[in-house]
Amino acid sequence: SSLQVRRMIQNYIAEHGAEHVRTLPAEQFCRRGFVYGRATEDGFGNDMYKILTAAGLGIMLNRSLIIGEHGSTNPAYVGLTGHIRLPFGDYIKYSNQTFTVSEIKLLWVKHDCVKTFNRPLVIRVDDFQKPTRTRVLCEDWTKWKDSIIWFKGTTDSTALQFFLKNRHPIMQSSATLLLGDPSQPNSRGNLFGELFRTFISPMPVVEDAVKWALRGVSKPDVSLHLRMLNNRFTVFRLCTPLLHEAS
């Protein structure tokens, strides 16, 4: 089942990955749709679910993935090449199969999507954390014409699973293909693991640190989990002496 998920992701990348979509002629590019994943660095695990849920939704809806850089929710945001700050960018890097908001805005202007193809760059927000307002159960998202969809507030693995109960068969079917059939546990692959493997990888300094800590041991005796919150540098300074004492 995980291999099936991996093949689905590979097929998605071939058609909707940023490397392909960047090369499309203006008319084809401007007709494309996107999903937006934004992390605010208020907890590494929660934020990765926000981004990977967007990736999963992109597969379900045949939309390309945008990783929201810092400041990108501001309508006036443009971004400067070489000065774009991606979430947790000191520790992880994102696949070239993803866009940034800055790149999408530049391409939208380059291809004159608004004037020539009457396609404004607008974002539709669905807030999962507001039960009375989210449309996760009651609408067919495949019919949404907005250029960008932001499924906001998806801090764990449950948000995508709600589409399994969507009242529209096409949404249920898309969710089942990706997530597996709840009545058949063996059909459920490691979706978020495969998404993480495809779209996110550690920076070399992090990889080197892990290799140093393991020192060739595949099964360490002890592991330490640090929550990467807004005060992560303070936590790191407090914990580092303890690590040195333990070693």
C-alpha positions as CSV (number, residue, x, y, z in Angstrom):
1,S,0.0,0.0,0.0
2,S,2.9,2.4,0.7
3,L,4.4,1.5,-2.7
4,Q,1.0,2.4,-4.3
5,V,1.1,5.7,-2.5
6,R,4.6,6.3,-3.7
7,R,3.5,5.6,-7.3
8,M,0.6,8.1,-7.0
9,I,3.0,10.7,-5.8
10,Q,5.4,10.0,-8.6
11,N,2.6,10.3,-11.2
12,Y,1.5,13.6,-9.5
13,I,5.0,15.0,-9.7
14,A,5.2,14.2,-13.4
15,E,2.1,16.3,-14.2
16,H,1.8,18.8,-11.4
17,G,5.4,19.1,-10.0
18,A,6.8,22.6,-10.2
19,E,9.7,21.5,-12.5
20,H,7.1,20.6,-15.1
21,V,4.5,23.4,-14.5
22,R,7.3,26.1,-14.7
23,T,7.9,25.2,-18.3
24,L,4.3,25.3,-19.5
25,P,3.2,27.9,-22.1
26,A,1.4,30.9,-20.7
27,E,-2.2,29.8,-21.4
28,Q,-1.6,26.3,-19.8
29,F,0.2,27.8,-16.8
30,C,-2.5,30.3,-16.1
31,R,-5.2,27.7,-16.1
32,R,-3.4,25.6,-13.4
33,G,-4.5,25.4,-9.8
34,F,-2.4,25.4,-6.6
35,V,-2.6,24.5,-3.0
36,Y,-0.9,26.6,-0.3
37,G,0.9,25.1,2.7
38,R,2.1,27.6,5.3
39,A,4.0,26.9,8.5
40,T,4.5,29.5,11.3
41,E,7.3,27.8,13.2
42,D,5.1,27.3,16.3
43,G,6.0,23.6,16.5
44,F,7.9,21.5,14.0
45,G,5.5,18.5,14.0
46,N,2.4,20.6,13.7
47,D,3.9,22.7,10.9
48,M,5.0,19.7,8.9
49,Y,1.4,18.4,9.0
50,K,0.2,21.8,7.6
51,I,2.6,21.5,4.6
52,L,2.2,17.8,4.0
53,T,-1.6,18.0,4.3
54,A,-1.4,20.7,1.5
55,A,0.7,18.2,-0.5
56,G,-1.9,15.5,0.0
57,L,-4.7,17.8,-1.0
58,G,-2.8,18.8,-4.1
59,I,-2.7,15.2,-5.2
60,M,-6.4,14.8,-4.5
61,L,-7.3,17.9,-6.5
62,N,-4.6,17.8,-9.2
63,R,-3.1,21.1,-8.0
64,S,0.6,22.1,-7.6
65,L,2.1,22.7,-4.2
66,I,3.1,26.2,-2.9
67,I,5.3,26.4,0.3
68,G,4.4,29.7,2.0
69,E,7.5,31.7,2.9
70,H,7.6,34.2,5.8
71,G,5.4,37.2,5.0
72,S,3.6,35.6,2.1
73,T,0.1,36.0,3.5
74,N,0.5,39.8,3.0
75,P,-1.3,40.7,-0.2
76,A,1.5,43.1,-1.0
77,Y,4.2,40.5,-0.6
78,V,6.5,40.0,-3.5
79,G,9.7,38.6,-2.0
80,L,13.3,39.2,-3.1
81,T,15.5,36.6,-4.8
82,G,18.0,35.4,-2.3
83,H,16.1,36.8,0.7
84,I,13.2,34.4,0.9
85,R,12.7,32.7,4.3
86,L,11.0,29.3,4.2
87,P,9.8,27.8,7.4
88,F,12.5,26.0,9.3
89,G,14.8,26.8,6.4
90,D,17.9,26.5,8.7
91,Y,17.2,22.9,9.2
92,I,15.3,21.5,6.2
93,K,15.1,22.1,2.5
94,Y,12.1,21.7,0.2
95,S,11.9,19.8,-3.1
96,N,12.3,21.7,-6.3
97,Q,8.9,20.3,-7.2
98,T,7.3,23.0,-5.0
99,F,6.7,26.7,-5.7
100,T,7.0,29.7,-3.4
101,V,4.5,32.5,-3.4
102,S,7.1,34.8,-4.7
103,E,7.8,32.6,-7.8
104,I,4.0,32.2,-8.5
105,K,3.5,35.9,-8.4
106,L,6.4,36.5,-10.8
107,L,5.2,33.9,-13.2
108,W,1.6,35.3,-13.0
109,V,2.9,38.6,-14.1
110,K,5.3,37.2,-16.7
111,H,2.5,35.3,-18.4
112,D,0.0,38.1,-18.0
113,C,-2.6,35.7,-16.5
114,V,-4.9,38.5,-15.3
115,K,-5.3,40.5,-18.5
116,T,-4.7,38.0,-21.2
117,F,-6.5,35.0,-19.6
118,N,-8.8,36.6,-17.1
119,R,-7.4,34.6,-14.3
120,P,-6.8,36.7,-11.1
121,L,-4.4,35.3,-8.5
122,V,-6.8,34.8,-5.6
123,I,-6.6,32.5,-2.6
124,R,-9.6,30.7,-1.1
125,V,-9.2,29.9,2.6
126,D,-10.9,27.0,4.3
127,D,-10.2,27.0,8.1
128,F,-10.3,23.4,9.4
129,Q,-10.2,24.7,13.0
130,K,-13.5,26.4,12.6
131,P,-16.0,23.6,12.4
132,T,-19.0,25.7,11.6
133,R,-17.2,27.3,8.6
134,T,-15.1,24.6,7.0
135,R,-16.4,22.9,3.9
136,V,-14.4,19.8,4.3
137,L,-17.5,17.6,4.5
138,C,-20.1,19.3,2.4
139,E,-18.6,20.7,-0.8
140,D,-16.9,19.3,-3.9
141,W,-13.5,21.0,-3.9
142,T,-12.8,19.8,-7.4
143,K,-15.2,22.4,-8.7
144,W,-13.5,25.3,-6.9
145,K,-12.1,27.6,-9.6
146,D,-9.9,29.7,-7.3
147,S,-6.3,29.8,-8.4
148,I,-5.0,28.9,-4.9
149,I,-6.6,26.9,-2.1
150,W,-5.4,27.2,1.5
151,F,-6.6,24.4,3.8
152,K,-5.7,26.2,7.0
153,G,-5.2,24.9,10.5
154,T,-4.3,21.3,9.6
155,T,-2.0,20.6,12.5
156,D,-2.3,16.8,12.5
157,S,-3.1,13.8,10.2
158,T,-6.9,13.9,10.7
159,A,-7.7,16.8,8.4
160,L,-7.3,14.8,5.1
161,Q,-9.2,11.9,6.6
162,F,-12.3,14.1,6.9
163,F,-12.6,14.0,3.1
164,L,-13.4,10.3,3.4
165,K,-16.7,11.4,4.8
166,N,-17.3,14.2,2.3
167,R,-20.9,13.9,0.9
168,H,-19.7,14.1,-2.7
169,P,-18.6,10.7,-4.2
170,I,-15.8,12.3,-6.2
171,M,-14.2,13.7,-3.1
172,Q,-14.7,10.4,-1.2
173,S,-13.1,8.5,-4.1
174,S,-10.1,10.8,-4.3
175,A,-9.5,10.5,-0.6
176,T,-9.9,6.8,-0.6
177,L,-7.3,6.4,-3.4
178,L,-4.8,8.4,-1.4
179,L,-5.6,7.4,2.2
180,G,-6.9,3.8,1.7
181,D,-10.2,2.3,2.6
182,P,-10.9,2.7,6.4
183,S,-12.7,-0.7,6.3
184,Q,-9.6,-2.3,4.9
185,P,-6.6,-1.4,7.2
186,N,-4.1,-3.2,4.9
187,S,-5.0,-0.7,2.1
188,R,-3.7,2.3,4.2
189,G,-0.1,3.2,3.3
190,N,2.3,5.5,5.0
191,L,1.0,8.6,3.3
192,F,2.7,11.3,5.4
193,G,6.0,9.3,5.4
194,E,6.0,9.2,1.6
195,L,5.0,12.9,1.3
196,F,7.8,13.8,3.7
197,R,10.3,11.7,1.7
198,T,9.3,13.4,-1.5
199,F,9.0,17.1,-0.5
200,I,11.3,17.6,2.5
201,S,14.9,16.6,3.4
202,P,17.3,17.7,6.1
203,M,19.9,20.3,5.6
204,P,23.5,18.8,5.5
205,V,24.3,20.2,8.9
206,V,21.4,18.4,10.4
207,E,22.2,15.2,8.6
208,D,25.8,15.4,9.7
209,A,24.7,16.0,13.3
210,V,22.5,12.9,13.3
211,K,25.3,10.8,11.8
212,W,27.7,12.1,14.5
213,A,25.2,11.3,17.3
214,L,24.6,7.8,16.0
215,R,28.3,7.1,15.4
216,G,27.5,4.2,13.1
217,V,24.9,2.7,15.5
218,S,21.6,1.9,13.8
219,K,19.7,1.5,17.1
220,P,20.7,4.1,19.7
221,D,20.2,3.5,23.4
222,V,18.7,6.9,24.0
223,S,17.2,9.6,21.8
224,L,16.3,13.2,22.8
225,H,13.3,15.0,21.3
226,L,13.5,18.8,21.2
227,R,10.3,20.7,20.3
228,M,11.2,23.4,17.7
229,L,9.1,26.2,19.0
230,N,9.5,29.9,18.6
231,N,11.9,29.7,21.6
232,R,13.8,26.9,20.1
233,F,17.2,28.7,20.4
234,T,16.6,29.1,24.1
235,V,15.8,25.4,24.4
236,F,18.8,24.5,22.4
237,R,21.1,26.6,24.7
238,L,19.6,25.0,27.8
239,C,19.9,21.4,26.5
240,T,23.3,21.5,24.8
241,P,25.3,21.4,28.1
242,L,23.2,18.4,29.2
243,L,24.1,16.7,26.0
244,H,27.8,17.3,26.5
245,E,27.6,16.0,30.1
246,A,25.8,12.9,28.9
247,S,28.5,12.2,26.3
